[in-house]
Amino acid sequence: DAGAYNGALAFNNTLGNPFLKSEIKTEYELGADFKLFNNRLTLSGTYYYNTIVNVLLDIPLTQSSGANYIYGNGGALKNKGLEFDFDLQLLKSKKGLNASIYGNFNNNKNEVTDIQGATSLALTSEAISSRAVVGHQLGTLWGTRALRNADGTFNLDANGFPQLDSEQGVIGDPNPDWRGAFGFKADYKGFFGNIMFPP
């Protein structure tokens, strides 16, 4: 406890880096917007694909360097997905009452494509860690897993129980397959209400 010794100086275990480069994102998009039925229905959709290089990460170092990590350009990613939203006006009265339903959807798919030649890099230090793993989405869960046969079934012991794999590996992906919402909104003479129904 440094406070017990009137303060102390501690060396940061993550080195700074004077040679950092900017992360560079290159993106291609194809989109369309439509207004139909006298503008009562609005539709919008976009497909995108992007790559990111020089991703900034805490890169592990050997203990002989005097630090655990150096903050540097250590990775590359790619993303692709579809975004869609709509708004349908159900009611528009001369008395000032308006009502409509709306919704949105997106399904971003991310993939780590490079980590300076490594296959994985821990992003957290818990027993089940969040990792950057080449070929998987960023934040993939990594930890102890069950031993499996070549066909993907559990390799059971003599008593019929699953066995532990001697090596840790990917055990799950916390990233959702898609995100979206559906809602209803209405207004009347300056009063406004909005109800959203998430999936």
N, C-alpha and C positions, 0 to 999 in steps of 0.2 A: 504494500500500500504506500504509494509515493507520498500521501498526505502525512504519514507517520514520520517522514524524514524531511519535513519542511519543503516538499516539492521535489521533483526529479525531472531529468531529461530522458525521454524514450525515443529511440530510433523508429521511425515509421516502417512497418514491415512491407509496405507497398512503395516501390520507387517511383519517383516522377520521371518524366521522359521529355527532353527538349526536342525530340525529333518526331513528334506526333504529326500525322497527316489528317486532313479532313476526311470524314466518311463521305463517300460518293454514291449517290443513288441515281440509277438510270431507270426510267419508267416509260412504258408504252401503255396507252389507254385507248379504248374504243367505246364510245358511249352514244346514247340517243335519248332525246326528250320528246314526249308527245303530249299534246293537249287535244282532247276529243270531246264530242258532244257539247259544243259551245263552252269549252273550257271547264266542264264539270268533272271530267276525269283527267288527271295528270299522271303520266307514267314516266319514269326515268330509270335507265339502266346503264351500267358501266362494267366492262371487263378490263382488268389491268394485269400487267406483268412487270415486275421490277427486280433489279439486282442491286445489292449494296456491297461495296468493297471497302476495305480499310476499317472494318467494324472495330470499335474501341472496346477492349476487354482487359481484365486483370490477368496477365499471362504468368503462369508459374515459373519460378526460378529455382536453380539449385541452391541448397543451403549455404554453399561456400561463397555465394554472392553477398551474403549478409542481409538478404531480404527474402520474403516469400513470393512476392509478385512484382511485376512492373506493369504499369498502365500503358498499353500500346495498341497499335493497329494489328489485330490478330485474327480476323475472321472475314468471312464472306457469306452472304445470305441471298436467297431469292424468295419472292412472294408472288402469288397469283391468286386471283379471285374474282368474284362477281358481286356487284352491289346493285340492289334494286329497291325502288320505293314507289309508292302510289298514293294518291289522294282522290277520293271520290266524294263529291258534294251530293248529299242526299236531299237536302232541303235548303231553299233560299226563298224566303217569303218577303212580301212587301212590308210586312209588319216588323221586319228586323230580326226574324229568327233564322239562324243558319246552323246547319249540322252536316258533318261529314265524317267518313271513316278513312283511316290512313294506315299504312304499314311499311315496314322496311325489312330487308334481308341482306346478309352478306356472308360469304364463306371463304375467308382468307386462308390460304394454304401456304405455310412457311417451310423453308428447308435450309438447314445449315449446309453449305457447300465446301467450306474450307476453314480449318483452324490451324494455320501454319503447319500443315502436314500431319497434325495429330488427328486422332479419331474422336476424342471427346475432351471436354473441359468443364470442370465443376463450376457452377455459378453460385452454389450455396454449400455449406459445410455440414448439413444435417445428415443423419443416417440414410434417409431417402433424400437424395440431393436433386436439385434442379440442374440440368446440364445442357450444354451445347454439344450435340452429337451429330457428326457428319451423316447426312442422309435422313435425318429426323428433324422435326420441328423444334425451334428454340424453346428451351424450358422443359424438355423431355425429362420424365422422372427416372432416376437411376438408383438401383439398390440391389439387395439380395433377392434372388428369384428362385422359383422352383425349377428343378431339373426336368427337362422335357425330352421326349423322343424325337426322332427325325420328322415324324408326321405332326408334331405339335402337341401331342397328348402328354399327360404327366407320366414321368418315369417313377413308378411306384416301388416301394420296398416290399419285403417279404410279407409284411402285415397289411399291405394295401394302402400305405400312407405316402403322400408326395415327399420327395427328397429335395434337399437344398443343392443348388448348383454351386460348385466350388468357386465360380467367378461371378462377380456382380455384372449387371447389364441393364438394358432398358426394360422397365416394368410398366410403363404407362405414358400416356400423353395427356396433359391437363388442358390442352387447347381444345376448345369446342369445335365440332364439325361445322357449325353455323351459328349465327346470331341473328336475332330478328325481334320484331315487336308488332303488335296490332293495337289500334286505338280508335277511340271515338271522341270527337270534339264538337262543341256547340257554343254559340254565343247569341245573346239577346239583349239589345239595347245597352251595351257596355258591360254586360256580365258574361264571363267566359268560363267554360268548364272543359276539362280534358281528362279522359280515363284511358290509361294504357294497360294492355295485357301482355306482359312478357311471356315468352315460351316456357 
